[in-house]
Amino acid sequence: MLAKIQKWGNSQGLRLSKDVLALAGIAVGEEVEVTVSPGEIVLHRRRPKRSLDELLEAIPEDYKPGEVDFGPPAGKEAW
């Protein structure tokens, strides 16, 4: 996709289509992290910070922790 940097007042801007934002999972008004290196500008979607209580509330009530078998040792692991 090609886009054009345009002058908006004393700033410059880049318009992104609704489809591009939807593909990236970014909503209008959402903050993004901007990373700059020579020759490129990268936008990263920021995940909202959630408290430990919010994370714990997201665990289903019927969740039962269990063990996972990763198979036999592949090297010099001691079991």
N, CA, C and O atoms as CSV, one atom per row, in Angstrom:
chain,resi,resn,atom,element,x,y,z
A,1,MET,N,N,0.838,-1.174,0.000
A,1,MET,CA,C,0.000,0.000,0.000
A,1,MET,C,C,0.886,1.240,0.000
A,1,MET,O,O,1.834,1.326,0.780
A,2,LEU,N,N,0.592,2.171,-0.842
A,2,LEU,CA,C,1.300,3.446,-0.864
A,2,LEU,C,C,0.470,4.494,-0.140
A,2,LEU,O,O,-0.756,4.519,-0.249
A,3,ALA,N,N,1.149,5.348,0.593
A,3,ALA,CA,C,0.490,6.455,1.275
A,3,ALA,C,C,1.371,7.678,1.107
A,3,ALA,O,O,2.563,7.560,0.823
A,4,LYS,N,N,0.794,8.829,1.279
A,4,LYS,CA,C,1.524,10.074,1.059
A,4,LYS,C,C,1.541,10.887,2.344
A,4,LYS,O,O,0.504,11.089,2.976
A,5,ILE,N,N,2.727,11.353,2.726
A,5,ILE,CA,C,2.860,12.256,3.864
A,5,ILE,C,C,2.335,13.619,3.427
A,5,ILE,O,O,2.733,14.138,2.384
A,6,GLN,N,N,1.433,14.200,4.234
A,6,GLN,CA,C,0.845,15.482,3.879
A,6,GLN,C,C,1.055,16.493,4.995
A,6,GLN,O,O,1.194,16.129,6.163
A,7,LYS,N,N,1.075,17.739,4.626
A,7,LYS,CA,C,1.226,18.813,5.608
A,7,LYS,C,C,-0.142,19.155,6.193
A,7,LYS,O,O,-1.102,19.386,5.457
A,8,TRP,N,N,-0.219,19.186,7.525
A,8,TRP,CA,C,-1.427,19.571,8.239
A,8,TRP,C,C,-1.035,20.664,9.226
A,8,TRP,O,O,-0.499,20.372,10.295
A,9,GLY,N,N,-1.296,21.905,8.879
A,9,GLY,CA,C,-0.883,23.011,9.740
A,9,GLY,C,C,0.633,23.061,9.825
A,9,GLY,O,O,1.313,23.098,8.800
A,10,ASN,N,N,1.169,23.061,11.051
A,10,ASN,CA,C,2.616,23.063,11.248
A,10,ASN,C,C,3.178,21.651,11.371
A,10,ASN,O,O,4.366,21.487,11.646
A,11,SER,N,N,2.354,20.641,11.175
A,11,SER,CA,C,2.781,19.248,11.304
A,11,SER,C,C,2.645,18.522,9.972
A,11,SER,O,O,2.111,19.063,9.003
A,12,GLN,N,N,3.128,17.311,9.944
A,12,GLN,CA,C,2.940,16.435,8.801
A,12,GLN,C,C,2.166,15.221,9.282
A,12,GLN,O,O,2.286,14.819,10.439
A,13,GLY,N,N,1.372,14.639,8.394
A,13,GLY,CA,C,0.552,13.512,8.813
A,13,GLY,C,C,0.448,12.451,7.745
A,13,GLY,O,O,0.756,12.683,6.576
A,14,LEU,N,N,0.015,11.300,8.163
A,14,LEU,CA,C,-0.190,10.165,7.287
A,14,LEU,C,C,-1.576,9.614,7.573
A,14,LEU,O,O,-1.888,9.289,8.719
A,15,ARG,N,N,-2.403,9.505,6.556
A,15,ARG,CA,C,-3.747,8.954,6.741
A,15,ARG,C,C,-3.704,7.454,6.503
A,15,ARG,O,O,-3.102,6.978,5.540
A,16,LEU,N,N,-4.349,6.726,7.390
A,16,LEU,CA,C,-4.450,5.271,7.258
A,16,LEU,C,C,-5.915,4.920,7.052
A,16,LEU,O,O,-6.789,5.444,7.743
A,17,SER,N,N,-6.177,4.039,6.108
A,17,SER,CA,C,-7.561,3.673,5.823
A,17,SER,C,C,-8.148,2.841,6.961
A,17,SER,O,O,-7.424,2.259,7.768
A,18,LYS,N,N,-9.468,2.802,7.000
A,18,LYS,CA,C,-10.188,2.009,7.997
A,18,LYS,C,C,-9.796,0.538,7.884
A,18,LYS,O,O,-9.659,-0.148,8.898
A,19,ASP,N,N,-9.616,0.051,6.657
A,19,ASP,CA,C,-9.241,-1.353,6.439
A,19,ASP,C,C,-7.859,-1.661,7.002
A,19,ASP,O,O,-7.648,-2.724,7.586
A,20,VAL,N,N,-6.919,-0.736,6.828
A,20,VAL,CA,C,-5.561,-0.944,7.352
A,20,VAL,C,C,-5.598,-1.012,8.876
A,20,VAL,O,O,-4.971,-1.883,9.479
A,21,LEU,N,N,-6.336,-0.088,9.498
A,21,LEU,CA,C,-6.448,-0.107,10.958
A,21,LEU,C,C,-7.119,-1.387,11.445
A,21,LEU,O,O,-6.710,-1.953,12.459
A,22,ALA,N,N,-8.137,-1.842,10.738
A,22,ALA,CA,C,-8.832,-3.073,11.134
A,22,ALA,C,C,-7.890,-4.268,11.045
A,22,ALA,O,O,-7.886,-5.116,11.937
A,23,LEU,N,N,-7.094,-4.346,9.985
A,23,LEU,CA,C,-6.140,-5.456,9.840
A,23,LEU,C,C,-5.101,-5.457,10.953
A,23,LEU,O,O,-4.650,-6.517,11.386
A,24,ALA,N,N,-4.721,-4.267,11.419
A,24,ALA,CA,C,-3.734,-4.154,12.492
A,24,ALA,C,C,-4.373,-4.267,13.874
A,24,ALA,O,O,-3.670,-4.354,14.881
A,25,GLY,N,N,-5.702,-4.264,13.922
A,25,GLY,CA,C,-6.389,-4.333,15.212
A,25,GLY,C,C,-6.276,-3.043,16.001
A,25,GLY,O,O,-6.264,-3.061,17.232
A,26,ILE,N,N,-6.194,-1.917,15.294
A,26,ILE,CA,C,-6.057,-0.615,15.943
A,26,ILE,C,C,-7.335,0.186,15.726
A,26,ILE,O,O,-7.843,0.259,14.607
A,27,ALA,N,N,-7.854,0.783,16.791
A,27,ALA,CA,C,-9.077,1.570,16.703
A,27,ALA,C,C,-8.741,3.054,16.648
A,27,ALA,O,O,-7.678,3.475,17.103
A,28,VAL,N,N,-9.650,3.838,16.091
A,28,VAL,CA,C,-9.484,5.289,16.049
A,28,VAL,C,C,-9.385,5.809,17.477
A,28,VAL,O,O,-10.197,5.446,18.328
A,29,GLY,N,N,-8.405,6.647,17.743
A,29,GLY,CA,C,-8.211,7.208,19.073
A,29,GLY,C,C,-7.297,6.386,19.963
A,29,GLY,O,O,-6.903,6.847,21.035
A,30,GLU,N,N,-6.952,5.177,19.539
A,30,GLU,CA,C,-6.083,4.314,20.340
A,30,GLU,C,C,-4.636,4.789,20.244
A,30,GLU,O,O,-4.205,5.252,19.188
A,31,GLU,N,N,-3.886,4.676,21.336
A,31,GLU,CA,C,-2.470,5.047,21.316
A,31,GLU,C,C,-1.660,3.944,20.661
A,31,GLU,O,O,-1.952,2.759,20.819
A,32,VAL,N,N,-0.632,4.355,19.919
A,32,VAL,CA,C,0.303,3.406,19.308
A,32,VAL,C,C,1.716,3.800,19.697
A,32,VAL,O,O,1.998,4.973,19.941
A,33,GLU,N,N,2.592,2.824,19.754
A,33,GLU,CA,C,4.011,3.063,20.017
A,33,GLU,C,C,4.687,3.307,18.673
A,33,GLU,O,O,4.508,2.522,17.742
A,34,VAL,N,N,5.462,4.385,18.560
A,34,VAL,CA,C,6.150,4.726,17.321
A,34,VAL,C,C,7.635,4.454,17.508
A,34,VAL,O,O,8.266,5.005,18.409
A,35,THR,N,N,8.194,3.596,16.647
A,35,THR,CA,C,9.610,3.277,16.659
A,35,THR,C,C,10.223,3.808,15.372
A,35,THR,O,O,9.695,3.575,14.285
A,36,VAL,N,N,11.330,4.516,15.496
A,36,VAL,CA,C,11.968,5.124,14.332
A,36,VAL,C,C,13.398,4.630,14.220
A,36,VAL,O,O,14.132,4.603,15.207
A,37,SER,N,N,13.790,4.241,13.022
A,37,SER,CA,C,15.178,3.922,12.716
A,37,SER,C,C,15.440,4.455,11.312
A,37,SER,O,O,14.491,4.798,10.608
A,38,PRO,N,N,16.697,4.536,10.885
A,38,PRO,CA,C,16.981,5.124,9.571
A,38,PRO,C,C,16.151,4.471,8.457
A,38,PRO,O,O,16.237,3.264,8.229
A,39,GLY,N,N,15.358,5.278,7.778
A,39,GLY,CA,C,14.588,4.806,6.643
A,39,GLY,C,C,13.265,4.146,6.959
A,39,GLY,O,O,12.576,3.704,6.040
A,40,GLU,N,N,12.877,4.060,8.238
A,40,GLU,CA,C,11.587,3.431,8.529
A,40,GLU,C,C,10.949,3.981,9.793
A,40,GLU,O,O,11.626,4.403,10.730
A,41,ILE,N,N,9.635,3.961,9.787
A,41,ILE,CA,C,8.815,4.325,10.935
A,41,ILE,C,C,7.872,3.145,11.150
A,41,ILE,O,O,7.176,2.734,10.222
A,42,VAL,N,N,7.844,2.598,12.361
A,42,VAL,CA,C,7.020,1.424,12.655
A,42,VAL,C,C,6.047,1.775,13.770
A,42,VAL,O,O,6.436,2.352,14.785
A,43,LEU,N,N,4.774,1.422,13.575
A,43,LEU,CA,C,3.750,1.622,14.593
A,43,LEU,C,C,3.458,0.286,15.255
A,43,LEU,O,O,3.263,-0.721,14.575
A,44,HIS,N,N,3.430,0.278,16.570
A,44,HIS,CA,C,3.104,-0.929,17.327
A,44,HIS,C,C,1.844,-0.660,18.139
A,44,HIS,O,O,1.711,0.378,18.787
A,45,ARG,N,N,0.933,-1.605,18.091
A,45,ARG,CA,C,-0.286,-1.495,18.896
A,45,ARG,C,C,0.089,-1.698,20.350
A,45,ARG,O,O,0.821,-2.630,20.682
A,46,ARG,N,N,-0.404,-0.838,21.209
A,46,ARG,CA,C,-0.134,-0.972,22.644
A,46,ARG,C,C,-1.270,-1.734,23.291
A,46,ARG,O,O,-2.442,-1.414,23.096
A,47,ARG,N,N,-0.919,-2.715,24.041
A,47,ARG,CA,C,-1.946,-3.447,24.783
A,47,ARG,C,C,-2.266,-2.676,26.058
A,47,ARG,O,O,-1.369,-2.174,26.736
A,48,PRO,N,N,-3.539,-2.590,26.371
A,48,PRO,CA,C,-3.886,-1.870,27.601
A,48,PRO,C,C,-3.344,-2.607,28.823
A,48,PRO,O,O,-3.384,-3.836,28.890
A,49,LYS,N,N,-2.838,-1.843,29.784
A,49,LYS,CA,C,-2.328,-2.456,31.009
A,49,LYS,C,C,-3.517,-2.868,31.866
A,49,LYS,O,O,-4.459,-2.103,32.069
A,50,ARG,N,N,-3.443,-4.102,32.363
A,50,ARG,CA,C,-4.520,-4.602,33.219
A,50,ARG,C,C,-3.935,-4.968,34.571
A,50,ARG,O,O,-2.790,-5.408,34.665
A,51,SER,N,N,-4.720,-4.784,35.603
A,51,SER,CA,C,-4.275,-5.110,36.956
A,51,SER,C,C,-4.313,-6.622,37.159
A,51,SER,O,O,-4.939,-7.351,36.389
A,52,LEU,N,N,-3.640,-7.073,38.196
A,52,LEU,CA,C,-3.652,-8.497,38.529
A,52,LEU,C,C,-5.075,-8.963,38.804
A,52,LEU,O,O,-5.448,-10.067,38.407
A,53,ASP,N,N,-5.868,-8.145,39.472
A,53,ASP,CA,C,-7.264,-8.510,39.745
A,53,ASP,C,C,-8.044,-8.717,38.448
A,53,ASP,O,O,-8.836,-9.654,38.344
A,54,GLU,N,N,-7.823,-7.839,37.449
A,54,GLU,CA,C,-8.507,-7.992,36.162
A,54,GLU,C,C,-8.075,-9.275,35.459
A,54,GLU,O,O,-8.894,-9.972,34.860
A,55,LEU,N,N,-6.783,-9.581,35.538
A,55,LEU,CA,C,-6.289,-10.813,34.917
A,55,LEU,C,C,-6.877,-12.050,35.599
A,55,LEU,O,O,-7.254,-13.014,34.933
A,56,LEU,N,N,-6.951,-12.013,36.922
A,56,LEU,CA,C,-7.495,-13.159,37.656
A,56,LEU,C,C,-8.988,-13.340,37.381
A,56,LEU,O,O,-9.480,-14.467,37.335
A,57,GLU,N,N,-9.702,-12.238,37.201
A,57,GLU,CA,C,-11.133,-12.321,36.895
A,57,GLU,C,C,-11.380,-12.973,35.534
A,57,GLU,O,O,-12.453,-13.529,35.299
A,58,ALA,N,N,-10.393,-12.908,34.639
A,58,ALA,CA,C,-10.542,-13.469,33.294
A,58,ALA,C,C,-10.360,-14.986,33.263
A,58,ALA,O,O,-10.647,-15.615,32.244
A,59,ILE,N,N,-9.889,-15.583,34.358
A,59,ILE,CA,C,-9.708,-17.034,34.406
A,59,ILE,C,C,-11.071,-17.690,34.560
A,59,ILE,O,O,-11.814,-17.345,35.479
A,60,PRO,N,N,-11.418,-18.629,33.683
A,60,PRO,CA,C,-12.726,-19.288,33.799
A,60,PRO,C,C,-12.858,-20.030,35.130
A,60,PRO,O,O,-11.881,-20.566,35.652
A,61,GLU,N,N,-14.073,-20.052,35.668
A,61,GLU,CA,C,-14.298,-20.706,36.960
A,61,GLU,C,C,-14.041,-22.202,36.904
A,61,GLU,O,O,-13.683,-22.806,37.915
A,62,ASP,N,N,-14.222,-22.816,35.721
A,62,ASP,CA,C,-14.018,-24.261,35.618
A,62,ASP,C,C,-12.581,-24.624,35.223
A,62,ASP,O,O,-12.313,-25.776,34.882
A,63,TYR,N,N,-11.660,-23.663,35.266
A,63,TYR,CA,C,-10.264,-23.921,34.911
A,63,TYR,C,C,-9.623,-24.834,35.944
A,63,TYR,O,O,-9.742,-24.613,37.149
A,64,LYS,N,N,-8.940,-25.866,35.452
A,64,LYS,CA,C,-8.218,-26.788,36.330
A,64,LYS,C,C,-6.785,-26.905,35.818
A,64,LYS,O,O,-6.554,-27.423,34.725
A,65,PRO,N,N,-5.822,-26.423,36.606
A,65,PRO,CA,C,-4.434,-26.529,36.157
A,65,PRO,C,C,-4.013,-27.989,36.081
A,65,PRO,O,O,-4.514,-28.831,36.826
A,66,GLY,N,N,-3.105,-28.273,35.192
A,66,GLY,CA,C,-2.628,-29.640,35.048
A,66,GLY,C,C,-1.183,-29.647,34.581
A,66,GLY,O,O,-0.576,-28.601,34.353
A,67,GLU,N,N,-0.649,-30.849,34.444
A,67,GLU,CA,C,0.721,-31.004,33.989
A,67,GLU,C,C,0.737,-31.164,32.478
A,67,GLU,O,O,-0.229,-31.638,31.880
A,68,VAL,N,N,1.843,-30.764,31.872
A,68,VAL,CA,C,2.012,-30.901,30.437
A,68,VAL,C,C,3.218,-31.786,30.189
A,68,VAL,O,O,4.289,-31.541,30.744
A,69,ASP,N,N,3.061,-32.812,29.364
A,69,ASP,CA,C,4.165,-33.723,29.036
A,69,ASP,C,C,4.865,-33.197,27.789
A,69,ASP,O,O,4.264,-33.135,26.716
A,70,PHE,N,N,6.121,-32.823,27.927
A,70,PHE,CA,C,6.891,-32.320,26.803
A,70,PHE,C,C,7.696,-33.415,26.124
A,70,PHE,O,O,8.524,-33.120,25.262
A,71,GLY,N,N,7.474,-34.664,26.488
A,71,GLY,CA,C,8.181,-35.778,25.865
A,71,GLY,C,C,9.440,-36.141,26.615
A,71,GLY,O,O,9.737,-35.568,27.663
A,72,PRO,N,N,10.184,-37.100,26.073
A,72,PRO,CA,C,11.402,-37.556,26.746
A,72,PRO,C,C,12.500,-36.475,26.682
A,72,PRO,O,O,12.437,-35.562,25.859
A,73,PRO,N,N,13.504,-36.596,27.564
A,73,PRO,CA,C,14.599,-35.623,27.536
A,73,PRO,C,C,15.264,-35.594,26.149
A,73,PRO,O,O,15.376,-36.622,25.482
A,74,ALA,N,N,15.693,-34.423,25.740
A,74,ALA,CA,C,16.321,-34.274,24.438
A,74,ALA,C,C,17.808,-34.006,24.559
A,74,ALA,O,O,18.508,-33.954,23.548
A,75,GLY,N,N,18.296,-33.839,25.755
A,75,GLY,CA,C,19.717,-33.532,25.965
A,75,GLY,C,C,20.168,-34.090,27.293
A,75,GLY,O,O,19.938,-35.261,27.597
A,76,LYS,N,N,20.812,-33.253,28.084
A,76,LYS,CA,C,21.361,-33.712,29.366
A,76,LYS,C,C,20.501,-33.232,30.540
A,76,LYS,O,O,21.013,-33.005,31.637
A,77,GLU,N,N,19.182,-33.077,30.303
A,77,GLU,CA,C,18.322,-32.642,31.399
A,77,GLU,C,C,18.286,-33.712,32.484
A,77,GLU,O,O,18.396,-34.904,32.197
A,78,ALA,N,N,18.134,-33.284,33.711
A,78,ALA,CA,C,17.983,-34.210,34.829
A,78,ALA,C,C,16.540,-34.157,35.287
A,78,ALA,O,O,16.055,-33.090,35.663
A,79,TRP,N,N,15.846,-35.274,35.265
A,79,TRP,CA,C,14.435,-35.312,35.657
A,79,TRP,C,C,14.305,-35.944,36.999
A,79,TRP,O,O,13.195,-36.073,37.516
